[in-house]
Amino acid sequence: MTCTLLTGGFGYIGSHTAAILAENKQKFIILDNFINCKRDVVARLETITNQNIRFYEVDVRETESLIKIINENKVSSVIHFAALKSVSDSLMRPLDYYEVNVKGTISLLQAMKCTGLKRFLFSSTAAVYGEPDFCPIDEKHKLNPLNPYAQTKIIIEKILEDISKADREWSIACLRYFNPIGAHNSGLIGDDPLSVENSNLMPEMIKVVTGSKNYLNVFGDDYETSDGTGVRDYIHIMDLSKAHVTALDYINKNNGINFFNIGTGEGVSVLELIKTFEKVSGLSIPIKISNRREGDCAVCFANPKKANDILKWKSNYDLYKMCNSAWEFVKSNKI
Ligand SMILES: NC(=O)c1ccc[n+]([C@@H]2O[C@H](COP(=O)([O-])OP(=O)(O)OC[C@H]3O[C@@H](n4cnc5c(N)ncnc54)[C@H](O)[C@@H]3O)[C@@H](O)[C@H]2O)c1
């Protein structure tokens, strides 16, 4: 039986992907240093998957440990989620982002090289496109990083391209995620990061709803969009996670490197998202309009056709269901 290593597998996207792999009876192990996830995610994931999760508390930069883990478990493919992910944080401490994201990935790729492992799924981001020239954005759109976080992802994509050119047996997919929100239908796992420095809108909105913040900061209402706030492509976490299963299947059958946009193709403004969440929860969310934030673009939504056609993957959840599942997660966990 094949075994997939999930680095950062107890984080937001990794844990939901693990849940789907388990549902599909696919074997996986997890490696995480717990820098941005709560320890009780392990037990929660074990409840959801009804199995003991084999995991290692290891930093992805520890190459020797990675080699041992890969050999011990006869790992056949890797999904690399582990990274630092906040745009605003990356502007303040860029070196840490290069250290964890770039050096961490090189360490992992070295371990894969040493063990002859050549199947790799990489968590990339729509942030690689920067301020888009056109929307919906397809994968041929030029890359234009507006912050160190996006820059680290582009550097890694380039490294992967070079590896693929040098050795045609590698099979790599870079999934450029748009904006995942929502939670698992069990209500046991969701977007619940440890870091206080989180720039994602939904966890910030949840902090307001649960009283740990007084208002939600909306960065900029003077963009050239219908209501002046930024437009993003929000995608349900389960739809996003499912893309990994189809991409895994694809790289198991095809060599080379491919880049896929993983989004719904729909642009939604920040205010629209807030209003939908208010409707779902019956609560009113106080907001404060602040200046535009450095490193943010005005409008960004995907053309997901390549993933639709090649991976045979498509998003299903609409905005209401996305907000509803995030709300259910809040209610069931009283976070
Ligand atoms: N959530 C988003 O909006 C989003 C959007 C685009 C891309 N991504 C990318 O997807 C991936 C997963 O994102 P997420 O939202 O699940 O983030 P997350 O922070 O919830 O999960 C990342 C996990 O990696 C672990 N980790 C971090 N550094 C590590 C290290 N050095 N060694 C081992 N483990 C480490 C953390 O403890 C955490 O559990 C990241 O690479 C991120 O850049 C996320």
The ligand as a MOL file (V3000), in Angstrom:
LIG
                    3D

  0  0  0     0  0            999 V3000
M  V30 BEGIN CTAB
M  V30 COUNTS 44 48 0 0 0
M  V30 BEGIN ATOM
M  V30 1 N -4.6120 28.9850 4.4570 0
M  V30 2 C -4.4440 29.7420 3.3800 0
M  V30 3 O -5.1600 30.7220 3.1850 0
M  V30 4 C -3.3950 29.3930 2.3490 0
M  V30 5 C -3.4840 29.9710 1.0760 0
M  V30 6 C -2.5240 29.6770 0.1220 0
M  V30 7 C -1.4860 28.8030 0.4420 0
M  V30 8 N -1.4050 28.2510 1.6950 0 CHG=1
M  V30 9 C -0.2950 27.3490 1.9880 0
M  V30 10 O -0.8190 26.0900 2.3810 0
M  V30 11 C 0.0160 25.4860 3.3530 0
M  V30 12 C -0.8000 25.0880 4.5560 0
M  V30 13 O -1.4660 26.2410 5.0370 0
M  V30 14 P -2.3950 26.1820 6.3150 0
M  V30 15 O -3.4000 27.2460 6.1500 0
M  V30 16 O -2.8220 24.8030 6.5840 0 CHG=-1
M  V30 17 O -1.3470 26.6690 7.4150 0
M  V30 18 P -1.2050 26.2200 8.9200 0
M  V30 19 O -0.2860 27.1700 9.5860 0
M  V30 20 O -2.5450 25.9760 9.5180 0
M  V30 21 O -0.4910 24.7900 8.7740 0
M  V30 22 C 0.8900 24.6580 8.5720 0
M  V30 23 C 1.3630 23.5570 9.4990 0
M  V30 24 O 2.7760 23.4210 9.3120 0
M  V30 25 C 3.3990 23.3380 10.5700 0
M  V30 26 N 4.7530 23.8680 10.4000 0
M  V30 27 C 5.1340 25.1490 10.1640 0
M  V30 28 N 6.4650 25.2210 10.0610 0
M  V30 29 C 6.9500 23.9670 10.1960 0
M  V30 30 C 8.2380 23.3920 10.1680 0
M  V30 31 N 9.3410 24.1520 10.0170 0
M  V30 32 N 8.3800 22.0550 10.3330 0
M  V30 33 C 7.2840 21.2740 10.5240 0
M  V30 34 N 6.0300 21.7610 10.5680 0
M  V30 35 C 5.8620 23.0920 10.4060 0
M  V30 36 C 2.5380 24.1620 11.5170 0
M  V30 37 O 2.6520 23.7640 12.8690 0
M  V30 38 C 1.1390 23.8990 10.9780 0
M  V30 39 O 0.5340 22.7910 11.6200 0
M  V30 40 C 1.1280 26.4910 3.6260 0
M  V30 41 O 2.2430 26.1200 2.8650 0
M  V30 42 C 0.5610 27.8050 3.1550 0
M  V30 43 O 1.5650 28.6780 2.7290 0
M  V30 44 C -2.3500 28.5290 2.6400 0
M  V30 END ATOM
M  V30 BEGIN BOND
M  V30 1 1 1 2
M  V30 2 2 2 3
M  V30 3 1 2 4
M  V30 4 1 4 5
M  V30 5 2 4 44
M  V30 6 2 5 6
M  V30 7 1 6 7
M  V30 8 2 7 8
M  V30 9 1 8 9
M  V30 10 1 8 44
M  V30 11 1 9 10
M  V30 12 1 9 42
M  V30 13 1 10 11
M  V30 14 1 11 12
M  V30 15 1 11 40
M  V30 16 1 12 13
M  V30 17 1 13 14
M  V30 18 2 14 15
M  V30 19 1 14 16
M  V30 20 1 14 17
M  V30 21 1 17 18
M  V30 22 2 18 19
M  V30 23 1 18 20
M  V30 24 1 18 21
M  V30 25 1 21 22
M  V30 26 1 22 23
M  V30 27 1 23 24
M  V30 28 1 23 38
M  V30 29 1 24 25
M  V30 30 1 25 26
M  V30 31 1 25 36
M  V30 32 1 26 27
M  V30 33 1 26 35
M  V30 34 2 27 28
M  V30 35 1 28 29
M  V30 36 1 29 30
M  V30 37 2 29 35
M  V30 38 1 30 31
M  V30 39 2 30 32
M  V30 40 1 32 33
M  V30 41 2 33 34
M  V30 42 1 34 35
M  V30 43 1 36 37
M  V30 44 1 36 38
M  V30 45 1 38 39
M  V30 46 1 40 41
M  V30 47 1 40 42
M  V30 48 1 42 43
M  V30 END BOND
M  V30 END CTAB
M  END
